[in-house]
Amino acid sequence: MRKKFSAMVIVMMACHLCAFAQVPVYLDETKPVEQRIDDALRRMTLDEKIAIIHAQSKFSAPGVKRLGFPDMWTDDGPHGVRPDVLWDEWEQAGQTNDSCVAFPALTCLAATWNPDLARLYGVSLGEEAVYRNKSMILGPGVNIFRTPLNGRNFEYMGEDPFLASRMVVPYVQGLQSKGVAACVKHYALNNDEDFRHQVNVSVSDRALHEIYLPAFKAAVTEGGAWAIMGAYNLYQNQHNCHNATLLNKILKGDWKFDGVVVSDWGGCHSTEEAVDNGLDLEFGTWTDGLTMGSTNAYDNYYMAEPYKKLIKEGKLTTRQLDEKVRRVLRLHYRTTMRPQRTFGALCSESHYDAALRIAQEGIVLLKNDKDLLPLSNRGRILVVGENAIKMMTVGGGSSSLKAQREILPLDGIRQRFSQATVDYARGYVGDTVQSYNGVNVGKSLYETRSAEALLQEAVEKAREADAVIIIGGLNKSDFQDCEGHDRKEYGLPYGQDRLVEAITRVNPNVVFVCVSGNCVAMPWLAKVPSVVQGWYIGSEAGEAIASVLAGDVNPSGKLPFTWYARLDDCGAHATGSYPGTWRAAHDIIDEDYKEDIFVGYRWTDRQKRVKPLFPFGHGLSYTSFRLGKPQADKKTLTGNGSITFNVDVSNTGQRAGAETVQLYISDKKSALPRPVKELKGFKKVFLQPGETQTVSITIGTEALSYYDDKAGAWTTEPGDFDALIGTSAGQIIGRCPFTYQATAK
């Protein structure tokens, strides 16, 4: 059992031992934090300074025992607190008190389009982390969806920088309100998993600042993030965990980040670059630790003994070291030395309630022809698909969890539709792995029947059913939605297309529930009347899916990415720039982001012959809404002012529900090419049947600007703009023209 003393206990001991002596400044909670840091820094030896900037175990870095700073314990997120592993191995520690609530994946959170739920998510996760004595959670992730083949997209918040920015800020604030640091990742341009250590990204400054950095910037400048994790990949031929441009110039210079830059595990490659280029805390180098044959593996990290040796030899001064230590001490004062730390809570009902609510609001009704949904609690229902019985909280890489409970979709459906006859057919075999990283999946997936036998069983049962719910999609196995690997194809795996086609031939009442963090090809879409995007939604998955299928919850999720009909409809693939080309002599893959700023709907909007299966922001409801004609409070936006757009939203159906009003800005004429439109505002409104509310969305001049890479600055050009109001990127209801005039100098 790890023993740690709180800051209050340390102060009490100091006061007791010193009797009439004054409390040291670094322990005096009445003193300003920066003054306390100065005092602690002066008292530290060189060995203590070196020790505090690198790991001592898989997930901890040492404090300063002599001065009363406890160890810094971190853990993987961002969807729950990862179970503890052994000190120097990736194997489970075998504890019985490290289960957790599994919250929905961040794609689902983004699909809620509800910043209030992002804050609830952060608060709930923070309470679980505090209970587990974790001072930093490795998340959230905000890398932009560049391609649907990225195996780690399920951990991120979609394709749009504005949506991701609005969702990450309250998540960070909620988490850190509990004294737990958010470590926002993976900074930056981390859009590949295969060969992620070797991908060298070439991207214009404009695309970097307009598309790939805004969510990180918002997390820092608005959310006040206390830590940022560098990415594995390279940018401008320099690894991102010690990248001069990204860390020193942009993050610490332009954005005034005062927190800690943490290396991804094994992401550090050079002592000199780490020292000079902004890395503050090194984790995971030589991740096999003591088993690699070194007696002090952690002391041999790039920022450990090699760094100290250069200082002792006079080749480096302690100037940069003191700056790194200062940042780490600041993190301690925000977390481990935080006054009046709470005890937190683990697996509380409020956390399960939060997970359920987020899951329900994030589920997206993609299609509902013939009003097949919601289903009646009568008759014969057939559930088909391996994903109906497969745990999705286990697997997928570092976000794998040991959930206290996970309600499987089949169990949730059987419980909710208790008055119906619910049968099950597996239909296909995808993955029979029984455990991941020491956590058992809980239900045997071993199967001896052939693929043909499974398909025929499903078809025969479907003939007799009143409705068929196919729960398919992807899973968290290698080359699906999984860290370390990207998808090899856009189509559904394991012969699911054949299964869907066969079932639709014998039963027209089919609902397809796609469990995934990515979009997939759906060649059978015209034959399936109802399609639901179910995501990876954690502990309450079964209850959340069943409640939406039954109509207990009116779906209100909206897609946080464009759902392409074909892979070549995505800009990264249409331009041939993914997955890059090998530079064999240097073991590097050069990947040129040729689509530039035109990512997701920004790309499809420009293509005359490209129409997505489902546009960005799309999501249906069991009720109907009507948007009135939008109005602006002024026709001219001047200087650094603002303009407000108002639109009446009415629930014209028979059920209570929620609609998300989306505001896009279109620049009528610009010196540089610009997207047809860009999301710059949104608001989710909940309405009773017959109710009308006026939705107001205010923007400032920043919503009109673009990054001028020649000038190296954001620019807002005077001229004419359109505010486009709609319910998705493909469903624009009204337009408000206005003019921007710069203030005369």
Secondary structure, 3 states (H helix, E strand, C coil): CCCCCCHHHHHHHHHHHHCCCCCCHHHCCCCCHHHHHHHHHHHCCHHHHHHCCECCCCCEECCEHHHCECCEEEEECCCCCCCCECCCCCCECCCCCCCECCCCCHHHHHHHCCHHHHHHHHHHHHHHHHHCCCCEEECCECCCCCCCCCCCHHHCCCCCHHHHHHHHHHHHHHHHCCCCEEEEEEECCCCCCCCCCCEEEECCHHHHHHHHCHHHHHHHHCCCCCEEEECCCEECCEEHHHCHHHHHHHHHHHCCCCCEEECCCCCCCCHHHHHHCCCCEECCCCCCHHHHCCCCCHHHCCCCHHHHHHHHCCCCCCHHHHHHHHHHHHHHHHCCCCCCCCCCCCCCHHHHHHHHHHHHHHCEEEEEHHHCCCCCCCCEEEEECHHHCCCCCCCCCCCCCCECCCCCHHHHHHHHCCCCEEEEECCCCCCCCCEECCEECCCCCCCCCCHHHHHHHHHHHHHCCCEEEEEEECCCCCCCCECCECCCCCCCCCCHHHHHHHHHHHCCCEEEEEECCCCCCCCCHHHCCEEEECCCCHHHHHHHHHHHHHCCCCCCCCCCCCECCCHHHCHHHHCCCCCCEEEHHHCEEEEECCCCCCCCHHHHCCCCCCCCCECCCCCECCCCEEECCCEECCCEEECCCEEEEEEEEEECCCCCEEEEEEEEEEECCCCCCCCCCEEEEEEEEEECCCCEEEEEEEEEHHHHCEEECCCCEEECCCEEEEEEEEEECCEEEEEEEEEEECCCC
